[in-house]
Amino acid sequence: MFMQVARAHYLDTVEKARQGYMEHEDILKAFGEGQSNQVQQALRKHIQTVKERILEILDRYGRKI
């Protein structure tokens, strides 16, 4: 049972890291292409995702980190 929980946590963590990396790639690509609207949109999406992750972690640890 522990291995299943550990594997699920690891895969979740890897997927979140991959998602964060892709969000950074989207920001840099839009910036490099001079697409200011797309930069803003990508930044807003990234900030929202980070906010959700932080709140998830805080909830997981009873808001005591």
Rosetta blueprint (number, residue, H / E / L):
1 M L
2 F H
3 M H
4 Q H
5 V H
6 A H
7 R H
8 A H
9 H H
10 Y H
11 L H
12 D H
13 T H
14 V H
15 E H
16 K H
17 A H
18 R H
19 Q H
20 G H
21 Y H
22 M H
23 E H
24 H H
25 E H
26 D H
27 I H
28 L H
29 K H
30 A H
31 F H
32 G H
33 E L
34 G L
35 Q L
36 S H
37 N H
38 Q H
39 V H
40 Q H
41 Q H
42 A H
43 L H
44 R H
45 K H
46 H H
47 I H
48 Q H
49 T H
50 V H
51 K H
52 E H
53 R H
54 I H
55 L H
56 E H
57 I H
58 L H
59 D H
60 R H
61 Y L
62 G L
63 R L
64 K L
65 I L
